[in-house]
């Protein structure tokens, strides 16, 4: 099971990224734990300087960029 973390303060882009992640996971039919990280101290402690950000299994895959469902699927399949 993959662990997917979405970093952001709860802004519109962060919420949209969460929606896109959930869509990608459903379309791929994979098991994933999806967690939203909204605590700014934890976000910066993880090295994220721009949100929204996406981490898969603890590795930051994207920061400061809105990803499409297709892009997220590519990341999840790599």
DSSP file (Angstrom, degrees, kcal/mol; ACC not computed):
  #  RESIDUE AA STRUCTURE BP1 BP2  ACC     N-H-->O    O-->H-N    N-H-->O    O-->H-N    TCO  KAPPA ALPHA  PHI   PSI    X-CA   Y-CA   Z-CA
    1    1 A X              0   0    0      0, 0.0    31,-0.2     0, 0.0     2,-0.2   0.000 360.0 360.0 360.0 131.1    0.0    0.0    0.0
    2    2 A X  E     -a   32   0A   0     29,-1.9    31,-3.0    54,-0.0     2,-0.6  -0.565 360.0-140.1 -82.7 147.0    1.3    3.4   -1.0
    3    3 A X  E     -a   33   0A   0     -2,-0.2    54,-3.5    29,-0.2     2,-0.5  -0.946  20.9-170.2-107.1 119.6    1.4    6.3    1.5
    4    4 A X  E     -aB  34  56A   0     29,-3.3    31,-2.9    -2,-0.6     2,-0.4  -0.938   2.0-168.7-114.1 127.2    0.4    9.5   -0.2
    5    5 A X  E     -aB  35  55A   0     50,-2.8    50,-2.6    -2,-0.5     2,-0.5  -0.952   7.1-160.9-118.1 135.6    0.8   12.9    1.5
    6    6 A X  E     -aB  36  54A   0     29,-2.7    31,-3.3    -2,-0.4     2,-0.5  -0.967  12.2-155.6-114.7 119.9   -0.6   16.2    0.3
    7    7 A X  E     +aB  37  53A   0     46,-2.6    46,-1.9    -2,-0.5    45,-0.6  -0.830  37.7 106.9-100.8 128.9    1.0   19.2    1.9
    8    8 A X  S    S-     0   0    0     29,-2.4    -2,-0.1    -2,-0.5    35,-0.0  -0.900  70.1-106.0 172.8 162.9   -0.8   22.5    2.0
    9    9 A X  S    S-     0   0    0     -2,-0.3    29,-0.1     1,-0.1    31,-0.1   0.430  73.2 -88.6 -83.5   0.8   -2.6   25.0    4.2
   10   10 A X  S    S+     0   0    0      1,-0.2    -1,-0.1    27,-0.1    28,-0.1   0.593  77.8 152.1 100.4  13.5   -6.1   24.0    3.0
   11   11 A X     >  -     0   0    0      1,-0.1     4,-2.3     4,-0.0     5,-0.2  -0.140  62.8 -95.4 -71.2 172.8   -6.1   26.5    0.1
   12   12 A X  H  > S+     0   0    0      1,-0.2     4,-2.2     2,-0.2     5,-0.2   0.891 125.0  49.7 -58.4 -43.7   -8.1   25.9   -3.1
   13   13 A X  H  > S+     0   0    0      1,-0.2     4,-2.4     2,-0.2    -1,-0.2   0.884 109.8  51.5 -65.2 -38.2   -5.1   24.4   -5.0
   14   14 A X  H  > S+     0   0    0      2,-0.2     4,-2.0     1,-0.2    -1,-0.2   0.910 110.9  47.6 -65.4 -41.8   -4.4   22.1   -2.1
   15   15 A X  H  X S+     0   0    0     -4,-2.3     4,-1.9     1,-0.2    -2,-0.2   0.879 111.6  51.0 -66.4 -37.6   -8.0   20.8   -2.0
   16   16 A X  H  X S+     0   0    0     -4,-2.2     4,-2.6    -5,-0.2    -2,-0.2   0.896 107.5  53.0 -66.6 -39.6   -7.9   20.4   -5.8
   17   17 A X  H  X S+     0   0    0     -4,-2.4     4,-2.6     1,-0.2    -2,-0.2   0.912 107.7  51.6 -62.1 -41.2   -4.7   18.4   -5.6
   18   18 A X  H  X S+     0   0    0     -4,-2.0     4,-2.5     1,-0.2    -1,-0.2   0.921 110.1  49.2 -60.7 -43.0   -6.3   16.1   -3.0
   19   19 A X  H  X S+     0   0    0     -4,-1.9     4,-2.2     1,-0.2    -2,-0.2   0.920 111.7  48.5 -61.8 -44.4   -9.2   15.5   -5.4
   20   20 A X  H  X S+     0   0    0     -4,-2.6     4,-2.5     2,-0.2    -1,-0.2   0.887 110.9  51.2 -64.1 -39.2   -6.9   14.8   -8.3
   21   21 A X  H  X S+     0   0    0     -4,-2.6     4,-2.6     2,-0.2     5,-0.2   0.932 110.3  48.4 -63.0 -46.5   -4.9   12.3   -6.2
   22   22 A X  H  X S+     0   0    0     -4,-2.5     4,-2.2     1,-0.2    -2,-0.2   0.891 112.0  49.9 -62.9 -39.0   -8.1   10.5   -5.1
   23   23 A X  H  X S+     0   0    0     -4,-2.2     4,-2.7     2,-0.2    -1,-0.2   0.934 111.4  48.6 -63.4 -46.1   -9.2   10.3   -8.7
   24   24 A X  H  X S+     0   0    0     -4,-2.5     4,-2.1     2,-0.2    -2,-0.2   0.915 111.8  49.0 -60.8 -45.0   -5.8    8.9   -9.9
   25   25 A X  H  X>S+     0   0    0     -4,-2.6     5,-1.5     1,-0.2     4,-1.3   0.917 113.6  46.8 -61.9 -44.5   -5.8    6.3   -7.1
   26   26 A X  H  <5S+     0   0    0     -4,-2.2    -2,-0.2    -5,-0.2    -1,-0.2   0.915 112.0  49.8 -64.7 -43.4   -9.4    5.2   -8.0
   27   27 A X  H  <5S+     0   0    0     -4,-2.7    -1,-0.2     1,-0.2    -2,-0.2   0.854 114.6  44.6 -65.2 -34.8   -8.6    5.1  -11.7
   28   28 A X  H  <5S-     0   0    0     -4,-2.1    -1,-0.2    -5,-0.2    -2,-0.2   0.687 102.8-135.4 -81.2 -18.7   -5.5    3.0  -11.1
   29   29 A X  T  <5 +     0   0    0     -4,-1.3     2,-0.2     1,-0.2    -3,-0.2   0.844  51.6 147.8  67.8  34.4   -7.3    0.7   -8.6
   30   30 A X      < -     0   0    0     -5,-1.5     2,-0.5   -29,-0.0    -1,-0.2  -0.651  52.8-113.6-101.6 159.0   -4.4    0.8   -6.2
   31   31 A X        +     0   0    0     -2,-0.2   -29,-1.9     2,-0.0     2,-0.3  -0.782  47.8 161.5 -87.4 127.7   -4.5    0.7   -2.4
   32   32 A X  E     -a    2   0A   0     -2,-0.5     2,-0.6   -31,-0.2   -29,-0.2  -0.997  39.5-138.9-150.3 143.7   -3.2    3.9   -0.9
   33   33 A X  E     -a    3   0A   0    -31,-3.0   -29,-3.3    -2,-0.3     2,-0.5  -0.920  27.1-160.2 -97.9 118.9   -3.4    5.8    2.4
   34   34 A X  E     -a    4   0A   0     -2,-0.6     2,-0.4   -31,-0.2   -29,-0.2  -0.899  11.8-179.7-107.9 125.1   -4.0    9.4    1.6
   35   35 A X  E     -a    5   0A   0    -31,-2.9   -29,-2.7    -2,-0.5     2,-0.5  -0.976  20.0-144.4-127.6 135.6   -3.1   12.0    4.3
   36   36 A X  E     -a    6   0A   0     -2,-0.4     2,-0.6   -31,-0.2   -29,-0.2  -0.853  11.2-159.8 -96.2 131.9   -3.4   15.8    4.3
   37   37 A X  E     +a    7   0A   0    -31,-3.3   -29,-2.4    -2,-0.5   -27,-0.1  -0.938  25.5 156.3-113.4 109.9   -0.6   17.6    6.1
   38   38 A X        +     0   0    0     -2,-0.6     2,-0.6   -31,-0.2    -1,-0.1   0.530  36.1 109.0-111.1 -10.4   -1.7   21.1    7.0
   39   39 A X     >  -     0   0    0      1,-0.2     4,-2.5     2,-0.1     3,-0.3  -0.591  58.7-151.6 -74.0 116.9    0.6   21.9    9.9
   40   40 A X  H  > S+     0   0    0     -2,-0.6     4,-2.4     1,-0.2     5,-0.2   0.828  93.5  54.5 -61.9 -34.5    3.0   24.6    8.6
   41   41 A X  H  > S+     0   0    0      2,-0.2     4,-2.1     1,-0.2    -1,-0.2   0.910 111.0  44.8 -66.3 -41.3    5.8   23.5   11.0
   42   42 A X  H  > S+     0   0    0     -3,-0.3     4,-1.5     2,-0.2    -2,-0.2   0.895 111.5  54.2 -68.3 -38.9    5.6   19.9    9.8
   43   43 A X  H  <>S+     0   0    0     -4,-2.5     5,-1.9     1,-0.2     3,-0.4   0.948 113.3  40.8 -59.8 -49.7    5.5   21.0    6.1
   44   44 A X  H ><5S+     0   0    0     -4,-2.4     3,-1.6     1,-0.2    -1,-0.2   0.852 109.8  59.2 -69.7 -33.5    8.7   23.1    6.5
   45   45 A X  H 3<5S+     0   0    0     -4,-2.1    -1,-0.2     1,-0.3    -2,-0.2   0.803 102.5  54.7 -63.8 -27.6   10.3   20.4    8.6
   46   46 A X  T 3<5S-     0   0    0     -4,-1.5    -1,-0.3    -3,-0.4    -2,-0.2   0.439 123.9-106.5 -84.9  -0.1    9.8   18.0    5.7
   47   47 A X  T < 5S+     0   0    0     -3,-1.6     2,-0.6     1,-0.3    -3,-0.2   0.596  70.5 145.2  89.0  11.1   11.6   20.4    3.4
   48   48 A X      < +     0   0    0     -5,-1.9    -1,-0.3     1,-0.2    -2,-0.1  -0.747  16.2 168.9 -86.5 121.2    8.6   21.7    1.5
   49   49 A X        +     0   0    0     -2,-0.6     2,-0.4     1,-0.2    -1,-0.2   0.658  65.9  38.2-103.4 -22.0    9.0   25.4    0.6
   50   50 A X  S    S-     0   0    0      2,-0.0    14,-0.7    15,-0.0     2,-0.3  -0.993  85.3-109.1-133.1 139.0    6.0   25.7   -1.8
   51   51 A X  S    S+     0   0    0     -2,-0.4     2,-0.1    12,-0.2   -43,-0.1  -0.814  84.0  51.4-115.3 159.7    2.6   24.2   -1.7
   52   52 A X  S    S+     0   0    0    -45,-0.6    12,-1.7    -2,-0.3    13,-1.0   0.531  75.7 170.3 -73.1 154.2    0.7   22.3   -2.8
   53   53 A X  E     -BC   7  63A   0    -46,-1.9   -46,-2.6    10,-0.2     2,-0.4  -0.942  21.5-150.6-132.7 155.8    3.2   19.5   -2.5
   54   54 A X  E     -BC   6  62A   0      8,-2.5     7,-3.4    -2,-0.3     8,-1.5  -0.990   9.5-174.0-131.0 131.5    2.9   15.8   -3.0
   55   55 A X  E     -BC   5  60A   0    -50,-2.6   -50,-2.8    -2,-0.4     2,-0.5  -0.980   7.6-161.2-124.5 139.5    4.9   13.0   -1.4
   56   56 A X  E >  S-BC   4  59A   0      3,-2.4     3,-2.0    -2,-0.4   -52,-0.2  -0.984  79.9 -16.3-118.8 122.6    4.7    9.3   -2.2
   57   57 A X  T 3  S-     0   0    0    -54,-3.5    -1,-0.1    -2,-0.5   -53,-0.1   0.872 131.4 -49.8  50.2  42.7    6.1    6.9    0.5
   58   58 A X  T 3  S+     0   0    0    -55,-0.4     2,-0.5     1,-0.2    -1,-0.3   0.347 114.3 114.0  85.5  -5.9    7.9    9.8    2.2
   59   59 A X  E <   -C   56   0A   0     -3,-2.0    -3,-2.4     2,-0.0     2,-0.3  -0.879  68.6-125.3-105.0 125.4    9.6   11.1   -1.0
   60   60 A X  E     +C   55   0A   0     -2,-0.5    -5,-0.3    -5,-0.2     3,-0.1  -0.521  32.9 172.2 -67.9 124.0    8.6   14.6   -2.2
   61   61 A X  E     +     0   0A   0     -7,-3.4     2,-0.3     1,-0.4    -6,-0.2   0.658  63.9  11.6-106.3 -23.8    7.5   14.2   -5.9
   62   62 A X  E     -C   54   0A   0     -8,-1.5    -8,-2.5     5,-0.0    -1,-0.4  -0.985  58.7-176.4-156.6 144.6    6.2   17.7   -6.6
   63   63 A X  E    S+C   53   0A   0     -2,-0.3   -10,-0.2   -10,-0.2   -12,-0.2  -0.978  70.1   3.1-147.9 131.4    6.2   21.1   -4.9
   64   64 A X  S    S+     0   0    0    -12,-1.7     2,-0.4   -14,-0.7   -13,-0.2   0.686 103.8 102.6  74.0  18.4    4.5   24.4   -5.8
   65   65 A X        -     0   0    0    -13,-1.0     2,-0.6   -15,-0.2    -1,-0.2  -0.996  69.4-129.4-138.7 138.6    2.8   22.9   -8.8
   66   66 A X        -     0   0    0     -2,-0.4     2,-0.3    -3,-0.1   -52,-0.1  -0.779  31.4-154.0 -84.7 121.9   -0.8   21.8   -9.5
   67   67 A X        -     0   0    0     -2,-0.6     2,-0.1    -5,-0.0   -47,-0.1  -0.725   6.7-130.7 -98.9 146.6   -0.7   18.3  -11.0
   68   68 A X     >  -     0   0    0     -2,-0.3     4,-2.3     1,-0.1     5,-0.2  -0.439  30.5-105.9 -84.1 166.4   -3.3   16.8  -13.3
   69   69 A X  H  > S+     0   0    0      1,-0.2     4,-2.5     2,-0.2     5,-0.2   0.912 122.9  53.3 -57.3 -42.5   -4.8   13.3  -12.7
   70   70 A X  H  > S+     0   0    0      1,-0.2     4,-2.2     2,-0.2    -1,-0.2   0.919 108.7  48.3 -60.5 -45.4   -2.6   12.0  -15.6
   71   71 A X  H  > S+     0   0    0      1,-0.2     4,-2.1     2,-0.2    -1,-0.2   0.896 111.9  49.6 -63.3 -39.9    0.6   13.4  -14.1
   72   72 A X  H  X S+     0   0    0     -4,-2.3     4,-2.7     2,-0.2    -2,-0.2   0.908 109.0  52.3 -66.1 -41.2   -0.3   11.9  -10.7
   73   73 A X  H  X S+     0   0    0     -4,-2.5     4,-1.8     1,-0.2    -2,-0.2   0.907 108.3  51.5 -60.4 -41.6   -1.0    8.5  -12.3
   74   74 A X  H  X S+     0   0    0     -4,-2.2     4,-0.9     1,-0.2    -1,-0.2   0.913 110.8  48.0 -61.3 -43.2    2.4    8.7  -14.0
   75   75 A X  H >< S+     0   0    0     -4,-2.1     3,-0.7     1,-0.2    -2,-0.2   0.921 111.9  49.6 -62.8 -44.3    4.1    9.4  -10.7
   76   76 A X  H 3< S+     0   0    0     -4,-2.7    -1,-0.2     1,-0.2    -2,-0.2   0.799 112.0  48.2 -67.0 -28.5    2.3    6.6   -9.0
   77   77 A X  H 3<        0   0    0     -4,-1.8    -1,-0.2     1,-0.2    -2,-0.2   0.594 360.0 360.0 -88.4 -11.0    3.2    4.1  -11.7
   78   78 A X    <<        0   0    0     -4,-0.9    -1,-0.2    -3,-0.7    -2,-0.2   0.482 360.0 360.0 -83.3 360.0    6.9    4.9  -11.7
